[in-house]
Amino acid sequence: MPVMPMNSAGPAALVLTVGVLVLVLRRSCVLLDVSGGSMRPAFADGDRLLAARLPVRLVHVMSLMRVVRRGTVVAIRLKPAPGPRTAQSASPTCMIKRVAALPGEAVPVPDAGTGKVPAGHVYVLGDHRATSWDSRHAGPIPYERLTAVIVCRVRRGDASTAGLPTGT
């Protein structure tokens, strides 16, 4: 069988393809580090998660609801902390919670009332309810605050690395 000579455009095309793929993945995915135990046992302090970004402007709510279902773990952008601005309160903050109810469904927590989740909102809960700050405290979360859907854990945290910076 004759061997075909390598085309000089082959390596350049490969590099270009890989570069485009990296850019697309960077814009559509994000790595998140878990801090705290509100999602135990599913996710622990120090875990690193791969998340698929949701569109900034939720033009197609129906397509969002195909992605976000009851049981989906989502990243939620928090409101800025009330009071005077500090460097910490001005920095972007998010939390990771599980969707417990969708619009029109009953609030799934007996002590949180008997209302229904309003249109354009979801009700979220932490898996470890004793330590979780979630919709029981903040109320239903508007779609606009949902930033990503958790896809998988890419690194399990442990006691030796949980407190260390993860940018390296």
C-alpha positions in Angstrom: 0.0 0.0 0.0 1.5 3.3 -1.0 2.1 6.0 1.7 0.6 9.4 0.9 2.9 12.3 1.6 1.7 14.6 4.4 0.2 17.8 3.1 1.8 20.9 4.5 -1.6 22.3 5.3 -2.4 19.3 7.5 -0.6 20.5 10.7 -1.8 24.1 10.3 -5.4 22.9 9.9 -5.1 20.7 12.9 -3.7 23.6 15.1 -6.5 25.9 13.8 -9.2 23.2 14.5 -7.8 22.6 18.1 -7.7 26.4 18.7 -11.3 26.9 17.6 -12.4 23.9 19.7 -10.7 25.4 22.8 -12.3 28.8 22.2 -15.7 27.2 21.8 -15.3 25.1 25.0 -14.0 28.1 26.9 -17.1 30.1 26.1 -19.5 27.3 26.7 -18.0 25.6 29.8 -16.5 26.7 33.1 -14.7 25.0 36.0 -16.2 25.7 39.4 -14.7 24.9 42.8 -17.0 23.8 45.7 -16.6 25.7 48.9 -18.6 24.4 51.8 -20.7 21.3 52.6 -24.2 22.4 51.6 -24.2 19.9 48.6 -22.9 16.9 50.5 -22.9 14.0 49.8 -23.1 14.7 46.0 -20.3 17.4 46.1 -17.8 18.1 48.9 -15.6 21.0 49.8 -12.7 21.2 47.4 -14.4 19.3 44.5 -13.9 20.8 41.0 -16.9 20.7 38.7 -17.3 21.1 35.0 -20.4 23.2 34.2 -22.1 24.1 30.9 -22.8 27.8 30.8 -26.4 28.9 30.2 -27.2 31.8 27.9 -26.8 35.2 29.5 -30.1 36.3 28.0 -32.7 33.6 28.3 -34.6 34.3 25.1 -35.8 30.8 24.7 -37.2 29.9 28.1 -38.6 26.6 26.7 -35.1 25.5 25.6 -33.9 26.4 29.1 -36.6 24.2 30.7 -35.5 21.3 28.5 -32.0 21.6 30.2 -33.1 22.5 33.7 -35.3 19.9 35.2 -36.2 18.8 38.7 -33.0 17.3 40.2 -30.6 19.2 38.0 -27.7 20.8 39.8 -27.2 24.4 38.8 -24.8 27.3 39.5 -26.7 30.5 40.6 -25.3 34.0 40.5 -26.0 35.6 43.9 -27.2 39.2 44.5 -24.6 41.6 45.8 -24.4 41.6 49.6 -26.4 44.4 51.2 -24.5 47.3 52.9 -21.3 49.1 52.1 -19.3 47.7 49.2 -16.0 45.9 49.9 -13.7 44.0 47.6 -15.2 40.8 48.7 -18.9 41.8 48.4 -18.2 43.3 44.9 -16.7 40.1 43.6 -18.9 37.7 41.6 -20.3 35.0 43.8 -22.2 31.9 43.0 -23.7 28.9 44.7 -24.4 25.4 43.6 -27.8 24.0 44.4 -30.3 21.3 43.2 -33.5 22.3 41.4 -36.3 21.0 43.6 -39.4 22.6 41.9 -40.1 24.2 38.5 -42.6 27.0 37.7 -46.2 26.2 38.7 -45.1 23.3 41.0 -45.8 23.4 44.7 -43.0 24.4 47.0 -41.5 21.1 48.1 -40.6 22.0 51.7 -43.4 21.8 54.3 -42.1 24.6 56.5 -41.7 27.0 53.6 -45.4 27.5 52.9 -47.8 26.0 50.5 -47.4 28.3 47.6 -46.4 27.5 44.0 -43.2 28.5 42.3 -43.9 31.6 40.1 -43.4 31.7 36.4 -39.8 32.4 35.4 -38.4 31.0 38.6 -37.1 27.7 40.1 -37.0 26.5 43.7 -33.5 25.2 44.7 -32.3 23.3 47.8 -28.9 22.2 49.0 -28.5 18.4 49.5 -27.3 18.9 53.1 -30.3 21.0 54.3 -28.9 21.7 57.8 -26.0 23.8 56.4 -27.6 25.1 53.1 -28.6 28.6 52.3 -31.2 28.1 49.5 -34.7 29.0 48.4 -36.0 28.4 51.9 -34.2 31.6 52.8 -34.0 33.5 49.5 -37.2 32.4 47.9 -37.6 31.2 44.3 -34.7 32.0 42.0 -35.4 33.9 38.8 -34.1 32.2 35.6 -31.8 35.2 35.0 -29.7 34.1 38.0 -29.0 30.6 36.6 -25.6 30.7 35.1 -24.6 27.0 34.4 -25.7 23.4 34.7 -23.3 21.1 36.5 -22.1 18.3 34.1 -19.7 16.3 36.2 -17.0 16.3 38.9 -13.5 16.6 37.3 -11.6 16.4 40.6 -12.5 15.2 44.0 -11.4 17.4 46.8 -9.9 16.0 49.9 -8.8 17.3 53.3 -5.3 18.0 52.2 -6.3 20.2 49.2 -9.6 21.7 50.2 -8.2 24.9 51.6 -5.6 25.5 49.0 -6.0 27.9 46.0 -6.9 26.0 42.8 -5.5 28.2 40.1 -2.3 26.3 39.6 
